[in-house]
Amino acid sequence: MPITKTLREGSAPKRAAILAAARDLFLADGFDRTSVDAVAARAEVSKRTVYDYFGDKRNLLRAVVDTVGQSLIATIRRILDDTLTDRPEAAELEDVLVAFSMRIATDMLGSAEYATLQRLVRAESGRPPEGGGNAMADTPDEALAERFAAFGAAGLLEVPDPRLAADQFIALTFGTALHRYGSANAAEDARVRPLVVEGVRTFLRAYRTV
């Protein structure tokens, strides 16, 4: 039976320094060409400390991806709080959903953090294994589902399955732009907004209460 090494939580400043160093080196040199020695040197810690905190280079990449993902999740929650907190009048629903979508398409999908995440998860041999700790996997969808459930309780939407509604909303808006243009960054591509608006209208045709 294999022995599982217990990782140390360790010093928060050292942990943050290792993650920052790994992120910079993975982006600059790639996962394969980045050594644990180089990460340790940049973070000004020992190689043993890197191994004690993260186990191996693959786990270190997963931790970096998770950290970037958590930052993006915080951005999404802030946008949700800014745009979808109050229960709008039925006539305003399209406007608030478009406002939410456009903020996601600029503040999140157009951010340097999102570009960083995309580059990290595309690392060919360093891609985290299936089931790994990618914080972006489900959390944004669940947060949006909570808001749709609240809109359903307010009588604005018919959402027997809020998570399905969230998945379909994302597919109709950002997903369509990503599929068609390879990007949903509305800050750089004026073609994104018309797709988002039409996606919101299609969603409302399916879910708006009569």
C-alpha positions in Angstrom: 0.0 0.0 0.0 1.6 3.4 -1.0 2.5 5.8 1.7 0.8 9.2 1.4 3.0 12.1 2.4 1.4 14.5 4.8 1.9 18.1 3.5 2.6 21.0 5.8 0.4 24.0 5.8 3.5 26.0 6.9 4.0 29.7 6.9 1.4 31.7 5.0 4.0 34.2 3.7 6.3 31.4 2.5 3.3 29.6 0.9 2.2 32.8 -0.9 5.8 33.4 -2.1 6.1 29.9 -3.5 2.8 30.2 -5.3 3.7 33.6 -6.8 7.1 32.3 -7.9 5.6 29.2 -9.5 3.0 31.2 -11.3 5.5 33.6 -12.8 7.9 30.8 -13.9 5.1 28.5 -15.3 3.9 31.4 -17.4 7.4 32.6 -18.5 9.1 29.2 -19.1 6.3 26.6 -19.2 5.6 23.8 -16.8 8.1 21.3 -18.2 11.0 23.8 -18.3 10.4 25.1 -14.7 12.3 23.3 -12.0 11.5 23.1 -8.3 15.0 24.5 -7.7 14.1 27.6 -9.8 10.8 28.0 -7.9 12.6 27.7 -4.5 15.3 30.2 -5.6 12.7 32.8 -6.7 10.6 32.3 -3.6 13.8 32.5 -1.4 12.9 29.2 0.3 14.6 25.8 0.4 13.7 23.2 -2.2 12.7 21.0 0.8 10.2 23.6 1.8 8.5 23.5 -1.6 8.2 19.8 -1.4 7.0 19.9 2.2 4.3 22.4 1.3 3.1 21.0 -2.1 4.5 17.5 -2.5 5.6 17.7 -6.1 5.5 20.1 -9.1 2.2 18.8 -10.4 0.5 19.5 -7.1 2.1 23.0 -7.1 0.6 23.7 -10.5 -2.8 22.6 -9.2 -2.4 24.9 -6.2 -1.5 27.8 -8.5 -4.5 27.2 -10.8 -6.8 26.9 -7.7 -5.5 30.3 -6.3 -6.1 32.0 -9.6 -9.5 30.4 -9.8 -10.5 31.6 -6.3 -9.6 35.1 -7.4 -11.9 34.8 -10.4 -14.7 33.4 -8.3 -14.4 36.4 -6.0 -14.8 38.6 -9.1 -17.9 36.7 -10.2 -19.5 36.9 -6.7 -18.8 40.7 -6.7 -20.5 41.1 -10.1 -23.5 39.0 -8.9 -23.8 41.2 -5.8 -23.6 44.4 -8.0 -26.1 43.4 -10.7 -28.4 40.6 -9.5 -28.9 41.3 -5.8 -32.2 43.2 -5.8 -35.3 41.6 -7.2 -36.0 43.6 -10.3 -39.3 44.4 -11.8 -40.3 41.9 -14.5 -39.8 44.5 -17.2 -36.2 45.1 -16.0 -35.2 41.5 -16.0 -33.6 41.5 -19.5 -31.6 44.6 -18.6 -30.2 43.3 -15.4 -29.3 39.9 -17.0 -27.6 41.7 -19.9 -25.7 44.0 -17.4 -24.6 41.0 -15.4 -23.4 39.2 -18.6 -21.5 42.2 -19.9 -19.8 42.7 -16.6 -18.7 39.0 -16.7 -17.5 39.4 -20.3 -15.4 42.5 -19.4 -14.4 42.3 -15.7 -13.8 38.5 -15.6 -13.4 37.1 -19.1 -11.4 40.1 -20.2 -9.2 40.1 -17.1 -5.5 39.3 -16.9 -6.4 36.7 -14.2 -8.6 34.9 -16.7 -5.9 34.9 -19.3 -3.5 33.6 -16.8 -5.8 30.8 -15.8 -6.3 29.8 -19.5 -2.5 29.7 -20.1 -1.9 27.6 -16.9 -4.5 25.0 -17.7 -3.2 24.6 -21.2 0.2 23.5 -20.0 0.5 20.3 -22.0 2.2 17.9 -19.7 1.4 19.9 -16.6 -2.4 19.9 -16.9 -4.0 18.9 -13.6 -5.5 15.5 -13.7 -9.3 14.9 -13.9 -11.0 15.6 -10.6 -8.2 17.9 -9.6 -8.6 21.0 -7.5 -9.8 23.5 -10.1 -11.9 26.0 -8.2 -13.6 27.2 -11.3 -15.2 23.9 -12.1 -18.7 24.3 -10.5 -18.7 27.3 -8.1 -19.7 30.0 -10.6 -22.5 27.9 -12.0 -23.8 27.2 -8.5 -23.7 30.9 -7.5 -25.7 31.9 -10.5 -28.1 29.0 -9.8 -28.8 30.5 -6.4 -29.7 33.8 -7.9 -32.0 32.2 -10.4 -33.7 30.2 -7.6 -34.3 33.6 -5.8 -35.8 35.0 -9.0 -38.0 31.9 -9.2 -39.2 32.4 -5.6 -40.0 36.0 -6.5 -42.2 34.9 -9.4 -39.9 36.3 -12.1 -38.7 33.0 -13.6 -39.9 29.4 -13.7 -36.9 27.4 -12.7 -37.7 23.9 -11.5 -33.9 23.1 -11.8 -31.9 26.3 -11.1 -28.5 24.7 -11.8 -29.8 23.5 -15.2 -31.1 27.0 -15.9 -27.6 28.4 -14.9 -25.9 26.0 -17.2 -28.2 26.9 -20.1 -27.8 30.6 -19.5 -24.0 30.3 -19.6 -24.2 28.2 -22.8 -26.5 30.7 -24.5 -24.4 33.8 -23.6 -20.6 33.3 -23.0 -20.6 29.7 -24.4 -22.0 30.9 -27.7 -19.3 33.6 -28.0 -16.6 31.2 -27.0 -17.7 28.6 -29.5 -18.1 31.2 -32.4 -15.1 33.5 -31.7 -12.9 31.6 -29.4 -13.3 34.3 -26.9 -16.0 36.1 -24.9 -13.9 39.1 -24.0 -16.4 41.9 -24.7 -13.8 44.5 -23.9 -11.8 43.6 -27.0 -14.5 42.3 -29.4 -17.6 44.2 -30.1 -19.2 41.1 -31.7 -19.7 39.6 -28.2 -22.4 42.0 -27.0 -25.1 41.1 -29.7 -24.6 37.4 -29.0 -25.0 38.0 -25.2 -28.1 40.1 -25.7 -29.7 37.5 -27.9 -28.7 34.7 -25.6 -30.4 36.5 -22.7 -33.5 36.9 -24.7 -33.5 33.3 -25.7 -33.1 32.3 -22.1 -36.0 34.5 -21.0 -38.3 33.1 -23.7 -37.7 29.7 -22.0 -37.8 30.7 -18.4 -39.7 33.9 -17.9 -43.0 33.5 -16.1 -46.0 34.2 -18.3 
